[in-house]
Every structure is written in C-alpha cells, then in structure tokens.
Amino acid sequence: MVTKGTVLHICSGYANQRLYPHLFASLHDIGVSQTVYVPMRSAAELEVPGPPRAQITYHARHVLRRCHRVLFREKVRTVTADVCGVAEPRETSLVHAHFLYSDGAVAQRLHERFGMPYIAAVRNTDLNVFMKLRPDLRRRMHTIVNQAQALVFLSPVYREQFLGRIPQNLAQSIVGRCHVIPNGIEPLWHEVRQPKTVLPSTPLRILYVGDFSTNKNVPRLLKAAARLQALCPVILTLVGEGGNGEKAVHKLLSSKNFSFVRAVGRVNDRRRLRDIFSENDVFAMPSLQETFGLVYIEALSQGLPILLSRGQGVDGYFASGTISEVVNPYSVTSIELGLANLAARASTQREACIDAAKAFAWPAIAATYRALYAEVAPAVTAI
C-alpha cells in the first residue's frame, strides 16, 4: 500500500543501469519511502528488482512490446494505465521520471489526471535520440518540460546543451528549475586502502575501460597513443570487449604498430577491476557521446586523472588542465595532446583525484535528491 509521502519512480532504464539500486537504497536509508515502477520489454528482465527494503516497493511489469519502439503515444498510454493499476498514484506525493521522454510523458499524464508534481531527468537518449530523431514529439516534450516542477541533468554541459535546443522563451521560463545532480559510484570505490607511493612512471600507463562500440572511439585513442609512443614509452591497457566496432579495434591491434597495447578482455570482478585502475597512471575514454560515464569517477577514485570528450560525460565538473583533460574526440591530435598533458602532471594529481571523487558518493547524492523532493513536495520528507 502506497502512502502519502511516497516517491513514485518511473524508471524504464532500471534493467540496464546498475546505478539505480544504489540510489534507491541510499534514499531509503535517509527516510524516503519509494515505489519503483519498471516497464519491461521482456520477461527475462523481471528478475531485476533490487534488494528488499521496508520502504521500497518494486513493480517490474512486462508491458512493453516491439511496436512501442515506434508507437510512442501508444506506449505512454499502455504504461500510464498499468501504473494506475499497480502503484496507486492518488496516494503518491511526487513522481520522479528517470528519462524525459519515455518516463516523463507518463509522469505528465499522471500530473494531468491526479495533479501530482513530478521531476524529470534529461539523459543521453533524450538529447541524442529523441530530440534528434523524433521531431514529431517536440511539442509533447515542451509540455513535459513546462509542467515539470524540476529538471535534473547529469552534468552542467548537458543542461546548457538542452537549454540551447529548446525555444528561448521556454528555456528562460525553466532555467530556475534546472538542477545538476550527478550519478554516484559504488561504495567499494570509496573504501580506504593502503596508499601507494606514486613516482613518475616510465612507461606511461594509460587505461581504457569500456566496450568497443564505434561510439567509444577506441581506434582514435589507439592512434593517439601510438603517436605518443613514438615520443616516450607507453603501455595502453584495454579492458572490455564487444560492440559494433570490435572488428576494427582488433584489426588495428593485429598490426605491428600497436605492440604496446594490452587487451585483457572484460573484467566482471569489481575488486579486480579496481586493482587494474590503481596499477595505471591515467584513464582515457574519448567517447563521441556519453551520458555521464561512471567509469571516469571510478578512475578518479583510484587516483587517475582522466581524459574525456568536450561536451560529453562529466565535462563541466572539473577544470581542464587539472585532474582532467577535455579533448575533441574527432581529432587524433587533440587526444594525443591531452594524453601528453595528463602524463606531465599525473604523478602530482593522485590525492586531488581521490578527493574529487568523494563528491560522487551515493549518500551525498541521495541527500541532494531528498532536498529537491522536499522543495517540490514537502510531504515526501514529512513521514
């Protein structure tokens, strides 16, 4: 039974993102009662719901069909009807939509029917898929944005990109409702460990962790590292596999120009992965598009300064030239220069990296959300 004071999460990405259980558990630990509604595309995803908590109710529902990928309005009608059947929206104080379009459209429907306030997150799929490929939904999106009590962005760059793509009058009317709240990393990354002595490394040890999709831009990273290798000793470790660019990556690796690269495959053990981070000097992932990129923060937590793409991921959180280098992902020269700059100061940045990562602990992020919930719907924190 859902009671007043409950936050209803509409979370269509739950099955594909390991961050949500940590967020919901951290909110629970500071007294936020929650109902998590997850519309699923397959029965296999129904096993997803997280560990039981006294004040968290999960509803994983196999209601999405193949046709809903195209028939957006029908999807929204289907999900809204199902939410009303299982989550008792009349007894909910606030809806948190975790994607602007898919989840936000449901939240906006619930707002129209029951008058409940809602907040909506704007993510990579919203900016780079829906906004670009579904102009037919533009007016609907403007309504969702206009009626939301708050909009949440994962980075300052994403906020500015979004405000720059909508009508100026709408942007001006909502700018005061825009909040930047990052994702967090798992607690094990923040565990206190025996400090290591950091000396200028020869060779420079560069780490990449991710898949080999074309979006991750690994071939340009390889070419940039090869140029740097001609000037100073380099070891580049690639952790990961799969993706639509995997063949291109392995083709490059098979040539004699990349003998300095170690490809170790996918590492599922999080503690082993943490050890691999700590064995390297800098982290580089010049993705073409990146919603946030928890892996950047994981790297910082282990003392590695990071290379990332301009306008993507965590760009805007850290000044370039300190613990990060922001590069043009389409330019091998820019990536090479960024690696060289990181190499020049990596040995002096370890503690600054670790300190910066502390802001991305889930308890701190949950407290920020709780404060936002209280501002939008005071009943959420009056339980």
ZIURFEN-V221610 format. One record per backbone hydrogen bond with DSSP energy under -0.5 kcal/mol. NH is the residue of the N-H (numbers start at 1). CO is the residue of the C=O. Records with the same first field share a line. If there is no record, write none. Layout:
NH = CO, CO
//
This chain:
6 = 3, 91
7 = 33
8 = 6, 94
9 = 7, 35
10 = 8, 96
11 = 9, 37
14 = 11
16 = 13
17 = 13, 14
20 = 17
22 = 18
23 = 19
24 = 20
25 = 21
26 = 22
27 = 23
28 = 24
29 = 25
30 = 26, 27
31 = 28
32 = 27
33 = 31
34 = 55
35 = 7
36 = 57
37 = 9, 35
38 = 36, 59
39 = 37
40 = 61
45 = 42
46 = 43
47 = 44
48 = 45
53 = 56
56 = 53
57 = 34
59 = 36
61 = 38, 59
63 = 40, 61
64 = 40
68 = 65
69 = 66
70 = 67
71 = 67
72 = 70
75 = 71
76 = 72
77 = 73
78 = 74
79 = 75
80 = 76
81 = 77
82 = 78
83 = 79
84 = 80
85 = 81
86 = 82, 83
87 = 83
91 = 88
92 = 89
93 = 6
94 = 6
95 = 117
96 = 8
97 = 95, 119
98 = 10, 96
100 = 121
104 = 99
105 = 101
106 = 102
107 = 103
108 = 104
109 = 105
110 = 106
111 = 107
112 = 108
113 = 109
114 = 110
115 = 111
116 = 110
117 = 93
119 = 95
120 = 150
121 = 97
122 = 152
123 = 121
127 = 123
128 = 124
129 = 125
130 = 125
131 = 126
133 = 129
134 = 130
137 = 134
138 = 135
141 = 137
142 = 138
143 = 139
144 = 140
145 = 141
146 = 142
147 = 143
148 = 144
149 = 118
150 = 118
151 = 177
152 = 120
153 = 179
154 = 122
157 = 315
159 = 155
160 = 156
161 = 157
162 = 158
163 = 159
164 = 160
165 = 161, 162
166 = 162
171 = 167
172 = 168
173 = 169
174 = 170
175 = 171
177 = 174
178 = 175
179 = 151
181 = 153, 179
185 = 360
189 = 186
190 = 187
191 = 188
199 = 197
204 = 233
206 = 204, 235
207 = 282
208 = 237
210 = 239
212 = 242
216 = 213
217 = 213, 214
218 = 213
221 = 217
222 = 218
223 = 219
224 = 220
225 = 221
226 = 222
227 = 223
228 = 224
229 = 225
230 = 226
231 = 228
232 = 228
235 = 204
236 = 260
237 = 206, 235
238 = 236, 262
239 = 208, 237
240 = 238, 265
245 = 212
246 = 243
249 = 245
250 = 246
251 = 247
252 = 248
253 = 249
254 = 250
255 = 252
258 = 255
259 = 256
261 = 258
262 = 236
263 = 261
264 = 238, 262
265 = 238
268 = 266
270 = 268
273 = 269
274 = 270
275 = 271
276 = 272
277 = 273
278 = 274
279 = 275, 276
280 = 277
281 = 205
282 = 205
283 = 305
284 = 207
285 = 307
287 = 285
288 = 215
296 = 293
297 = 293
298 = 294
299 = 295
300 = 296
301 = 297
302 = 298, 299
303 = 300
304 = 299
305 = 281, 303
306 = 323
307 = 283
308 = 325
310 = 327
312 = 309
313 = 290
315 = 312
316 = 318
317 = 314
318 = 314
321 = 324
322 = 319, 324
324 = 319
325 = 306
327 = 308, 325
329 = 327
331 = 328
332 = 330
335 = 331
336 = 332
337 = 333
338 = 334
339 = 335
340 = 336
341 = 337
342 = 338
343 = 339
344 = 340
345 = 341, 342
346 = 342
348 = 345
349 = 346
353 = 349
354 = 350
355 = 351
356 = 352
357 = 353
358 = 354, 355
359 = 356
360 = 357
361 = 358
362 = 185
364 = 361
365 = 361
366 = 362
367 = 363
368 = 364
369 = 365
370 = 366
371 = 367
372 = 368
373 = 369
374 = 370
375 = 371
376 = 372
377 = 373
380 = 377
381 = 378
382 = 379
//
